Amino acid sequence: MSEPDRTTLEIYNSKAAEYADRNESHLRKDPRLGEFIAACLPGARVLDLGCGPGTSSAVMASAGLRPLAMDASAEMIALADQLPGVQTQLASFDDLSGIDIYDGVWANFSLLHAPRADFPRHLRAIRRTLRSGGPFYIALKLGKGEARDAIGRLYTYYEDDELKDLLRSAGFTPTNSTTGESAGLDGAMARWISVACHG
């Protein structure tokens, strides 16, 4: 067990509203989110892990899913609490427990803040909570090692093959992936990868 990086958490708490404004239009149009929703049955119970301000959860709810928005930032959860149809939980990755709870799990640019040593354990916990055959979508930044960005957030970077090997080791079957480059909250351009899997 390890606590979330305190500096990263403080940054998200202080910049929650700014983060929500920056990501609102992008997340609502994210084709990967549309794919995830389409892979779930109507009324499916889904987890938005590291939900931030809950934008993805709001899209899921409007599409007829039942999302639980989970994040370790109290300010992010306060924003997600205001969204219709979204249940929230203030919790870290280490708080994830249970077996066969969710029909799908969405982890969009959240697990990249977990230490590399903890990442396999978190993936196994997600696999246990996901019902057999359910979709799991994960997005991370591409690269090597760990580093802090210009505003102090701690990132762990992965290469394509490394990530897919870790997913397979945790019991997932990767089905497709997308890569791209975009500017983050710190304003810097960064390469990223999004992988679709099923349990």
Phi, psi and chi 1 to 4 in degrees:
 res  aa     phi    psi   chi1   chi2   chi3   chi4
   1 MET       -  137.8  -59.3  -78.1  -77.0      -
   2 SER  -142.7  144.9   61.1      -      -      -
   3 GLU   -74.6  150.4  -68.6  -64.4  -45.7      -
   4 PRO   -59.0  147.9  -21.3   31.3      -      -
   5 ASP   -58.5  119.7 -179.9   68.8      -      -
   6 ARG   -61.9  -41.3 -172.8  170.0  -61.7  -81.4
   7 THR   -64.2  -45.1  -59.8      -      -      -
   8 THR   -59.6  -44.0  -58.0      -      -      -
   9 LEU   -63.8  -42.1 -158.2   53.4      -      -
  10 GLU   -63.6  -36.9  -71.6  172.0   -6.2      -
  11 ILE   -64.7  -45.0  -69.5  165.0      -      -
  12 TYR   -66.1  -37.3  -81.8  122.3      -      -
  13 ASN   -62.9  -40.6  -80.9  -30.0      -      -
  14 SER   -78.4  -24.0   66.2      -      -      -
  15 LYS  -115.5   21.0  -65.8 -176.9  175.7  -72.2
  16 ALA   -57.9  -47.5      -      -      -      -
  17 ALA   -65.1  -41.9      -      -      -      -
  18 GLU   -63.4  -42.4  178.2 -174.8  -13.4      -
  19 TYR   -61.7  -43.7 -174.8   89.0      -      -
  20 ALA   -61.6  -43.5      -      -      -      -
  21 ASP   -62.9  -41.5  -71.2  -17.8      -      -
  22 ARG   -68.1  -33.0  -74.6  178.4   61.0   96.4
  23 ASN  -100.4   -8.4  -73.8  -82.7      -      -
  24 GLU   -54.4  -58.9  176.6   75.2   18.7      -
  25 SER   -69.9  -38.2   59.4      -      -      -
  26 HIS   -63.7  -49.0  165.8   71.1      -      -
  27 LEU   -66.5  -34.6  -74.9  172.5      -      -
  28 ARG   -68.6  -21.9  -71.0 -170.7  179.5  -83.4
  29 LYS  -106.4    4.2  -61.8  173.5 -175.3  174.3
  30 ASP   -63.9  115.7 -176.0   -5.3      -      -
  31 PRO   -63.3  -28.1   20.6  -31.0      -      -
  32 ARG   -67.6  -35.0  -58.0  -69.2  -79.3  177.1
  33 LEU   -66.2  -39.6 -179.0   54.7      -      -
  34 GLY   -61.4  -39.5      -      -      -      -
  35 GLU   -64.9  -43.6  -70.5  174.6   21.4      -
  36 PHE   -59.8  -47.4  173.5   79.0      -      -
  37 ILE   -60.9  -42.0  -68.7  169.3      -      -
  38 ALA   -65.7  -26.2      -      -      -      -
  39 ALA   -80.0   -8.6      -      -      -      -
  40 CYS  -103.7  146.2  -63.2      -      -      -
  41 LEU   -73.3  152.4  -66.4  172.8      -      -
  42 PRO   -54.9  136.2  -25.5   34.6      -      -
  43 GLY    80.2    7.3      -      -      -      -
  44 ALA   -63.2  144.9      -      -      -      -
  45 ARG   -88.1  117.4  179.7   73.3  171.0  144.9
  46 VAL  -128.0  154.8  -66.1      -      -      -
  47 LEU  -111.0  127.5  174.0   64.7      -      -
  48 ASP  -102.4   94.4 -175.4   -1.7      -      -
  49 LEU   -86.9  119.3 -177.5   63.4      -      -
  50 GLY    72.8   54.1      -      -      -      -
  51 CYS   -71.9  -15.4   64.5      -      -      -
  52 GLY    61.0 -136.4      -      -      -      -
  53 PRO   -77.5    3.1   28.0  -35.0      -      -
  54 GLY    87.6   12.9      -      -      -      -
  55 THR   -59.0  -45.3  -50.8      -      -      -
  56 SER   -63.7  -40.4  -65.1      -      -      -
  57 SER   -61.5  -37.8  -73.2      -      -      -
  58 ALA   -63.6  -39.8      -      -      -      -
  59 VAL   -65.9  -41.9  177.0      -      -      -
  60 MET   -60.8  -45.9  -64.8  174.0 -163.1      -
  61 ALA   -62.4  -41.7      -      -      -      -
  62 SER   -67.1  -21.1   67.1      -      -      -
  63 ALA   -90.7    1.9      -      -      -      -
  64 GLY    98.3    6.0      -      -      -      -
  65 LEU   -87.0  168.1  -56.6 -176.4      -      -
  66 ARG  -116.5   88.8  -65.5 -179.8  -65.1  126.1
  67 PRO   -86.6  143.5   31.5  -34.6      -      -
  68 LEU  -105.9  118.1  172.5   64.3      -      -
  69 ALA   -94.3  117.0      -      -      -      -
  70 MET  -120.0  131.7 -179.1 -174.8  -69.1      -
  71 ASP  -155.8  154.2 -157.1  -76.8      -      -
  72 ALA   -89.0   -6.9      -      -      -      -
  73 SER   -92.6  118.4  163.2      -      -      -
  74 ALA   -62.9  -36.1      -      -      -      -
  75 GLU   -70.5  -36.7  -65.5  -58.5  -38.6      -
  76 MET   -65.9  -43.4  -69.9  -67.8 -168.0      -
  77 ILE   -64.0  -35.2  -72.5  -64.5      -      -
  78 ALA   -61.0  -37.0      -      -      -      -
  79 LEU   -71.6  -43.6  -67.1  173.4      -      -
  80 ALA   -64.0  -31.3      -      -      -      -
  81 ASP   -59.9  -23.9  -94.5  -25.7      -      -
  82 GLN   -84.0   -5.1  -58.9  172.4   27.9      -
  83 LEU   -91.6  135.3  -57.5  171.8      -      -
  84 PRO   -66.7  137.7   21.5  -31.2      -      -
  85 GLY    78.5    7.1      -      -      -      -
  86 VAL  -110.9  120.8  176.1      -      -      -
  87 GLN   -90.7  142.6 -179.8 -174.4   -6.8      -
  88 THR  -124.5  157.9   61.8      -      -      -
  89 GLN  -147.6  123.7 -177.6  179.9   -6.7      -
  90 LEU   -80.7  108.4  178.6   64.1      -      -
  91 ALA  -162.8  154.9      -      -      -      -
  92 SER   -96.4  174.1   71.1      -      -      -
  93 PHE   -58.3  -34.4  -59.3  135.4      -      -
  94 ASP   -68.8  -15.8  -83.1  -46.2      -      -
  95 ASP   -84.2   -6.7  -65.3  -42.7      -      -
  96 LEU   -71.4  122.4 -171.8   59.8      -      -
  97 SER  -151.0  171.2   62.2      -      -      -
  98 GLY   107.2  169.5      -      -      -      -
  99 ILE  -131.4  132.4  -61.8  173.3      -      -
 100 ASP    53.7   49.0  -64.7  -17.9      -      -
 101 ILE   -94.0  -40.1  -61.0  170.9      -      -
 102 TYR  -111.2  146.4  -56.0  108.4      -      -
 103 ASP   -84.6  -15.7  -59.6  -58.4      -      -
 104 GLY  -164.1  152.1      -      -      -      -
 105 VAL  -132.2  131.0  177.7      -      -      -
 106 TRP  -117.3  116.8  173.0 -101.6      -      -
 107 ALA  -125.7   84.3      -      -      -      -
 108 ASN   -96.9  103.9 -163.1   47.8      -      -
 109 PHE    54.3   45.4  -62.1  105.0      -      -
 110 SER  -119.9  -48.0   55.4      -      -      -
 111 LEU   -68.8   -9.4  -75.9  161.8      -      -
 112 LEU   -67.7  -11.9   41.1   65.3      -      -
 113 HIS   -92.0   -3.8  -66.1  -53.6      -      -
 114 ALA   -82.5  142.4      -      -      -      -
 115 PRO   -58.6  146.2  -23.0   33.5      -      -
 116 ARG   -55.9  -39.7 -174.9  176.4  -59.7  -84.2
 117 ALA   -64.1  -26.3      -      -      -      -
 118 ASP   -91.1  -16.3  -65.9  -18.3      -      -
 119 PHE   -58.4  -47.7 -171.4   62.2      -      -
 120 PRO   -59.9  -37.6  -25.2   36.4      -      -
 121 ARG   -65.0  -41.1  176.1  164.7   52.2   82.2
 122 HIS   -65.2  -40.4  -65.3  -37.0      -      -
 123 LEU   -62.6  -40.9  -70.3  179.7      -      -
 124 ARG   -64.3  -38.2  -69.5 -167.7  -60.6  -89.3
 125 ALA   -64.9  -40.3      -      -      -      -
 126 ILE   -62.4  -44.5  -67.3  167.0      -      -
 127 ARG   -60.5  -39.1  179.5   62.2 -167.4   88.3
 128 ARG   -65.9  -36.8  -74.4 -166.9  -64.0  -89.7
 129 THR   -77.7  -17.6   67.4      -      -      -
 130 LEU   -89.4  129.3 -179.5   64.2      -      -
 131 ARG   -66.0  150.3  -67.0 -175.4  178.4  126.7
 132 SER   -55.2  129.4 -179.0      -      -      -
 133 GLY    87.2   -7.9      -      -      -      -
 134 GLY   -70.5  151.7      -      -      -      -
 135 PRO   -77.2  141.8   28.6  -34.3      -      -
 136 PHE  -130.6  120.5  171.5   49.1      -      -
 137 TYR  -113.9  130.3  -83.5   58.8      -      -
 138 ILE  -132.4  136.7 -179.1  171.8      -      -
 139 ALA  -126.8  134.5      -      -      -      -
 140 LEU  -139.4  170.9  -57.8  169.4      -      -
 141 LYS   -91.7  140.8  -68.1 -169.9  177.3 -178.1
 142 LEU   -81.7  143.4  -75.4  164.3      -      -
 143 GLY   148.9 -164.0      -      -      -      -
 144 LYS  -127.8  150.0  -62.8 -179.8 -176.3  -63.8
 145 GLY    76.9 -162.8      -      -      -      -
 146 GLU  -128.7  146.7  -63.6 -177.1    8.1      -
 147 ALA  -161.9  159.7      -      -      -      -
 148 ARG   -96.7  143.0  -68.2 -166.6 -176.9  -86.1
 149 ASP   -82.8 -174.3   67.7    3.5      -      -
 150 ALA   -63.7  -22.0      -      -      -      -
 151 ILE  -105.6    5.1   57.5  175.0      -      -
 152 GLY   103.7   -0.3      -      -      -      -
 153 ARG   -73.4  139.1  -66.1  176.3  -63.0  173.4
 154 LEU   -86.9  128.4 -178.2   64.3      -      -
 155 TYR  -122.2  143.9  -78.9   93.8      -      -
 156 THR  -113.6  127.2  -57.3      -      -      -
 157 TYR  -104.3  149.4  -61.8   91.1      -      -
 158 TYR  -135.2  148.6  -63.2   87.9      -      -
 159 GLU   -91.1  161.3  -64.8  -70.9    3.3      -
 160 ASP   -52.6  -56.7 -175.2  -38.3      -      -
 161 ASP   -64.5  -39.3  -70.6  -14.7      -      -
 162 GLU   -60.9  -46.0  177.5 -171.0   14.6      -
 163 LEU   -62.1  -46.6  173.9   57.5      -      -
 164 LYS   -66.1  -35.5  -71.1  173.5 -177.8  171.9
 165 ASP   -63.5  -41.5  -74.9  -14.3      -      -
 166 LEU   -65.5  -38.5  -73.4  164.7      -      -
 167 LEU   -63.9  -44.4  -72.0  164.8      -      -
 168 ARG   -63.8  -40.5  -68.6 -173.4 -172.6   99.4
 169 SER   -63.1  -28.0  -66.1      -      -      -
 170 ALA   -86.0   -3.5      -      -      -      -
 171 GLY   103.7   10.6      -      -      -      -
 172 PHE   -97.2  156.2  -66.5  104.2      -      -
 173 THR  -114.8  103.9  -58.8      -      -      -
 174 PRO   -65.1  136.1  -21.5   33.8      -      -
 175 THR  -112.9  -34.8   52.6      -      -      -
 176 ASN  -161.7  164.7   66.9   74.1      -      -
 177 SER  -146.6  157.7   61.6      -      -      -
 178 THR  -132.0  140.6  -60.9      -      -      -
 179 THR  -120.9  157.7   58.3      -      -      -
 180 GLY  -166.8 -171.0      -      -      -      -
 181 GLU  -145.2  134.0 -172.2  174.5   19.7      -
 182 SER  -155.3  165.1   57.0      -      -      -
 183 ALA   -87.1  137.6      -      -      -      -
 184 GLY   -97.0 -169.4      -      -      -      -
 185 LEU   -61.0  -27.7 -172.4   61.7      -      -
 186 ASP   -84.1   -1.8   64.8  -15.1      -      -
 187 GLY    86.8   -8.4      -      -      -      -
 188 ALA   -86.3  142.8      -      -      -      -
 189 MET   -75.1  139.0  -64.7  -63.8  -69.2      -
 190 ALA  -143.9  142.7      -      -      -      -
 191 ARG   -79.9  145.0  -63.2 -176.2  -54.9  128.0
 192 TRP  -141.9  165.1   52.9  -97.8      -      -
 193 ILE  -136.7  139.7 -178.1  169.9      -      -
 194 SER  -122.1  125.2  175.3      -      -      -
 195 VAL  -116.5  130.0 -177.5      -      -      -
 196 ALA   -95.8  132.8      -      -      -      -
 197 CYS  -135.5  172.0  -47.2      -      -      -
 198 HIS  -136.6  155.1   60.4   76.3      -      -
 199 GLY   -82.1      -      -      -      -      -
